[in-house]
Each structure stands twice: as C-alpha cells, then as structure tokens.
Amino acid sequence: MKHLSVNNLLGIKDLTTSDINLIFNMADSFKEVLSRPIKKVPTLRDVTVANLFFEPSTRTRISFELAEKRLSADVVNFSTASSSLKKGESLIDTANNILAMKVDMLVIRHPHPGSAALLSNYVNAAIINAGDGTHEHPTQALLDAYSIREKIGDLKNKKILIVGDIKHSRVALSNIFCLKKLGAKVRVCGPSTLLPKYLNNLGVETSLNLEESLEWCDVANVLRIQLERQELNFFPSNREYAMSFGLTKKKIDQLSHEILILHPGPINRGIEITSDLVDSSHSIILDQVENGVAIRMAVLYLLAAKIKRV
C-alpha cells in the first residue's frame, strides 16, 4: 500500500501531486463502497476520532462524522458551548485532555489561521484541518478538484475560474494550491477590494471582468460573500455585487460553450449565484457534497495508516 508523505493534513500546500492522486484513487474505492446497500466497512475499527469544531459548520462537520462512522471509527464530537474553553482553558490544554482519553485523530475547525499547525506541534495525534480562519480548507479543495476530475477528466491545462470573496476565503487558497499542483490554469475574479495582493505570487491570473472570465473558463467555482469576516464594507451593496459579479443562468446560457458550476456552500442565493443556476444542469454542487464523504474517508484512512500505536 502506498502512503502519504505527511502525517497530518494541515493544508494543500504540504501535499505533493502524488499525495493528491493517492487520495483521489482511494476516494474512488470508497465511493464504490458508498454505493452499496451496506455502506459501512471495518477499516478504522478501534480508531477514535474527535471532531473539534470551534466555528459553526453543517456540511463539513456532518461529512466528517459520516466518513468516520462509515469507516467504523469511534467518534467523539466536541462542543465549544459546553466545554472548559468557556472557563479560560487553552486550545492546547483542551486537545491534550482529549488525547489523554486515548483519542487517535483530531479533526479541527478554528477561526484563527494556523490553529491546526499549532496543535500538530504539541499533541501526539493525527491532525486534520477542517478550516482555519481565512487560511486553508484542504478537504474542500480536494473534493472540489475530485468533483471536477470526475466530470471532465484530467485537470492538466483545464481553465478554472474562482469567483467572489477571495480575500476572506480559506477555500480559495486551498483550491489555488490544489489546482496548480494538478496542472490547471487558474483565474480569480471579483471586486478589486476582495482580491488580495499576494495572488500575483501564486501564479494565478486576476480579472475584474466576470463575463470575459466566464467565456475563458471550463469550470467556475463560486465563493460565498463572507460578511461575518468583513470588518469594512468592501462593496456598496449586495444588489450591486449581484449585478456585477453574481452568476445567473442567463449569463451561463449566453456563453459559447458549456461550463460546470461549483459552490462550496453555504449559498447566498440571489447574491453570488441565482437559484435557477444552482438547480440547473450546469451545477455539480450536490456532487461536491456527495464526494466530500468519499474524500474524507480517504484522508482518514490514509492518515490512520500512519498512526504509530504504542
């Protein structure tokens, strides 16, 4: 069996192209398992996984929990609302107390960038980053690329457009790293106030023209406007944003070729994308959700294989 080059999944930046393809191949196997009448396998029996979510989550939390249970792992869900964090306990102390109860893997989502990497330096368990602030969201990027590959094949030289709030999005950065490693051409599009300056150092194109960018691309990944992370007003109004950078079915139907539409969720219908486009044949948003379980099963399985049992 081939192994990952890393002991933790902290970000796509740390993965090799071989790692990504190994995860995809393993996800293919688990997707076949998920299509069976009995969807459970004993692969992670006697492995205990704790889910530490310090931010609200629906898709990612449920997807990880389903993946863990499909692999027969023992699952512990941690709630910040009822934890000792409310009493001033540090993140590292919380994690170490959980690990003292013989937990093997930690899945963590945290509002502060670098939280997963910090934990990996102090705790003896496999760490999976389920999103750290505005930094990275590696499993989302993996499932996005996997979903695209499933529809249009090898991503080499495919043109992928990322539209929306790039500045505050952990999904954007992980997607850029992942798509570039797989040989895709990447362009980002949005208001100039939401395009960070560091993009030029990542080898991606930038554009302020949505219509021209849609004509250029094979796939458009639409990102949510993250109002909860914005301390300033980066555009005049939701209505003006929707007019300039919102995707509609009419805009897509006017293109000279078919394109795929992705969205990591949650969706602000009528702002970054209209309902008729979300529910159209262009959209593979529900495929992303389905593939998320298979990708996370693959990540859990491959990292569990590297756990050193005492």
C-alpha positions in Angstrom: 0.0 0.0 0.0 1.2 3.5 -0.9 1.4 6.1 1.9 1.0 9.8 2.2 4.2 11.9 2.5 2.6 13.7 5.5 1.4 12.6 9.0 -1.2 15.4 9.2 -3.4 17.2 6.7 -2.8 20.8 7.7 -3.0 22.3 4.2 -2.8 21.5 0.5 0.5 23.4 0.4 2.1 20.5 2.3 0.9 17.8 -0.1 2.7 16.5 -3.2 0.8 15.8 -6.5 1.3 12.1 -5.8 -0.4 12.6 -2.4 -3.4 14.2 -4.1 -3.7 11.5 -6.7 -3.4 8.8 -4.0 -6.3 10.4 -2.1 -8.3 10.6 -5.3 -7.7 6.9 -6.1 -8.6 5.9 -2.5 -11.8 8.1 -2.8 -12.7 6.1 -5.9 -12.7 2.9 -3.9 -14.7 4.4 -1.0 -17.2 6.0 -3.4 -17.9 2.4 -4.7 -18.4 1.3 -1.1 -20.9 4.2 -0.5 -23.0 3.0 -3.5 -23.6 -0.4 -1.8 -26.7 -1.3 0.3 -24.4 -1.7 3.3 -22.2 1.4 3.4 -20.0 0.5 6.4 -16.6 -1.1 6.4 -14.5 -2.1 9.4 -11.4 -0.2 8.2 -10.9 2.1 11.2 -12.3 -0.1 13.9 -10.6 0.7 17.3 -9.5 4.1 16.0 -11.0 7.0 17.9 -11.6 10.4 16.2 -12.5 13.6 18.0 -14.2 16.4 16.0 -13.3 19.8 17.4 -15.4 22.5 15.8 -14.9 26.0 17.2 -16.9 27.6 14.3 -20.4 26.8 13.0 -20.5 24.1 10.3 -23.1 22.0 8.6 -21.7 20.2 5.6 -18.1 19.8 6.8 -19.0 18.5 10.3 -21.7 16.1 9.1 -19.5 14.9 6.2 -16.5 14.2 8.5 -18.8 12.4 11.1 -20.4 10.3 8.3 -17.0 9.4 6.9 -15.7 8.4 10.3 -18.8 6.2 11.0 -18.7 4.7 7.6 -15.2 3.5 8.4 -16.4 2.1 11.8 -14.3 4.6 13.9 -15.3 5.6 17.4 -16.4 9.2 17.1 -16.4 12.0 19.8 -18.0 15.3 19.0 -16.7 18.3 20.9 -18.9 21.4 21.5 -17.3 24.7 22.5 -20.5 25.9 24.0 -20.4 23.3 26.8 -16.6 23.0 27.1 -14.0 24.3 29.6 -12.9 26.8 26.9 -15.6 28.9 28.4 -13.7 28.8 31.6 -10.4 30.0 30.0 -8.8 26.7 29.1 -6.3 27.0 26.2 -6.7 25.1 22.9 -3.6 23.0 23.5 -4.8 22.1 27.0 -8.2 21.1 25.7 -6.6 18.9 23.0 -4.2 17.3 25.4 -7.0 16.5 27.8 -9.0 14.8 25.0 -5.9 12.9 23.9 -5.3 11.7 27.4 -8.5 9.7 26.9 -6.7 7.8 24.1 -8.0 9.6 21.0 -6.0 8.8 17.9 -7.1 11.6 15.5 -8.3 15.2 15.7 -10.4 17.0 13.1 -10.3 20.7 13.9 -12.1 23.8 12.6 -11.0 27.0 14.2 -11.5 30.8 13.5 -7.7 31.5 13.8 -5.3 30.8 10.9 -2.6 28.3 11.9 -4.5 26.6 14.7 -4.2 23.1 13.2 -0.5 23.6 12.6 0.0 24.9 16.2 -1.8 21.8 17.6 0.4 19.5 15.5 3.5 20.8 17.3 2.1 20.0 20.7 -0.1 16.9 20.5 0.7 13.3 19.6 -2.2 12.5 17.2 -3.0 12.8 13.5 -4.5 16.3 12.8 -6.9 17.1 10.0 -7.5 20.8 9.3 -11.3 21.3 8.6 -10.7 25.0 8.1 -8.6 27.5 10.0 -9.8 31.1 9.7 -9.0 32.6 6.3 -6.1 30.3 5.7 -6.8 26.8 4.3 -9.6 24.2 4.0 -7.8 21.3 2.4 -10.6 18.7 2.2 -12.9 21.2 0.5 -10.2 21.8 -2.2 -9.7 18.0 -2.6 -13.4 17.3 -3.1 -13.7 20.3 -5.5 -10.9 19.0 -7.7 -12.1 15.4 -7.4 -15.6 16.5 -8.5 -14.2 18.4 -11.5 -12.0 15.5 -12.5 -15.0 13.2 -12.3 -16.8 15.3 -14.9 -14.1 16.4 -17.3 -11.1 14.2 -16.7 -7.5 15.2 -16.1 -7.2 18.8 -14.9 -4.0 19.5 -16.7 -4.4 22.7 -18.7 -8.1 23.0 -17.8 -9.2 26.6 -17.1 -10.7 27.0 -13.6 -12.3 30.3 -12.5 -12.7 31.2 -8.9 -15.3 34.0 -8.4 -16.2 36.0 -5.3 -14.8 36.9 -1.9 -11.2 35.7 -2.4 -9.8 37.9 0.4 -11.7 36.2 3.2 -11.9 32.7 1.8 -9.9 29.7 3.0 -11.5 27.7 0.2 -9.9 29.9 -2.5 -6.3 29.5 -1.2 -6.6 25.7 -0.9 -8.2 25.4 -4.3 -5.5 27.5 -5.9 -2.7 25.3 -4.4 -4.6 22.1 -5.3 -5.5 23.1 -8.9 -2.0 24.4 -9.6 -0.4 21.1 -8.4 -2.7 19.2 -10.8 -1.6 21.4 -13.7 -4.8 23.5 -14.1 -4.8 27.1 -15.2 -6.4 29.3 -12.5 -8.0 32.7 -12.7 -9.7 34.6 -9.9 -12.4 37.2 -10.4 -14.1 39.6 -8.1 -14.2 43.2 -6.9 -10.7 44.7 -6.6 -11.3 45.2 -2.9 -11.7 41.4 -2.5 -8.6 40.4 -4.5 -5.6 40.2 -2.1 -2.2 41.4 -3.4 -0.4 38.1 -2.7 -2.3 36.4 -5.6 0.4 37.6 -8.0 2.9 35.4 -6.2 0.7 32.2 -6.6 0.9 32.1 -10.4 -2.8 32.8 -11.0 -4.5 35.4 -13.3 -6.8 38.1 -11.8 -9.7 39.7 -13.5 -12.4 42.3 -12.8 -14.5 41.2 -15.8 -16.9 38.4 -15.0 -18.4 37.9 -18.5 -15.0 37.7 -20.2 -13.7 35.3 -17.4 -16.8 33.0 -17.8 -16.1 32.8 -21.6 -12.5 31.9 -20.8 -13.1 29.1 -18.3 -14.2 25.4 -18.3 -15.3 25.5 -14.7 -16.5 28.3 -12.4 -16.2 27.8 -8.6 -18.4 30.5 -6.9 -17.5 31.6 -3.4 -19.8 32.9 -0.7 -19.6 36.6 0.3 -18.3 36.2 3.9 -20.0 39.1 5.6 -19.1 37.6 9.1 -15.4 38.1 8.4 -15.6 41.6 6.9 -14.9 44.4 9.2 -15.4 47.0 6.5 -17.8 47.4 3.5 -15.8 46.0 0.5 -18.6 46.8 -2.0 -21.6 49.3 -1.9 -24.4 46.8 -1.5 -25.4 43.1 -2.1 -27.5 44.3 -5.0 -24.6 46.0 -6.8 -22.4 43.0 -6.1 -25.0 40.6 -7.6 -25.3 42.8 -10.7 -21.5 42.9 -11.3 -20.2 39.6 -10.0 -23.3 37.4 -9.4 -23.7 34.3 -11.6 -27.1 33.8 -13.3 -28.4 31.1 -15.6 -28.9 33.8 -18.3 -25.2 34.7 -18.2 -24.2 31.0 -18.4 -26.7 30.2 -21.2 -25.2 33.1 -23.3 -21.7 31.5 -23.3 -20.3 29.9 -26.5 -19.6 26.6 -24.6 -20.9 24.6 -21.6 -19.2 25.1 -18.2 -19.5 23.5 -14.8 -20.6 25.4 -11.7 -19.4 24.6 -8.2 -20.1 26.2 -4.9 -18.6 25.1 -1.5 -21.7 26.3 0.4 -23.5 27.7 2.3 -25.1 29.5 -0.7 -26.4 33.1 -0.5 -29.0 32.6 -3.3 -29.6 35.8 -5.2 -26.2 37.4 -4.3 -23.3 35.4 -5.6 -25.5 32.9 -7.6 -29.2 32.7 -8.5 -31.5 29.8 -7.6 -32.2 28.8 -11.2 -28.5 28.3 -11.8 -27.9 26.4 -8.5 -30.7 24.0 -9.6 -29.7 23.7 -13.3 -27.8 21.0 -15.2 -24.7 23.2 -15.1 -24.4 22.8 -11.3 -22.5 19.9 -9.7 -23.0 21.3 -6.2 -24.7 18.2 -4.8 -22.0 16.1 -6.4 -19.5 18.0 -4.3 -21.4 17.2 -1.1 -21.6 13.5 -2.1 -17.9 13.4 -3.0 -17.0 15.1 0.3 -17.7 11.9 2.3 -15.6 9.7 0.0 -12.7 12.2 0.0 -12.8 12.5 3.8 -13.0 8.7 4.2 -9.8 8.5 2.0 -8.0 11.1 4.1 -9.0 9.5 7.4 -7.9 6.0 6.1 -4.6 7.2 4.7 -3.6 9.2 7.8 -4.8 6.4 10.2 -2.4 4.1 8.4 0.5 6.3 9.6 -0.5 6.4 13.3 2.2 4.7 15.4 0.5 2.6 18.0 2.3 2.3 21.4 
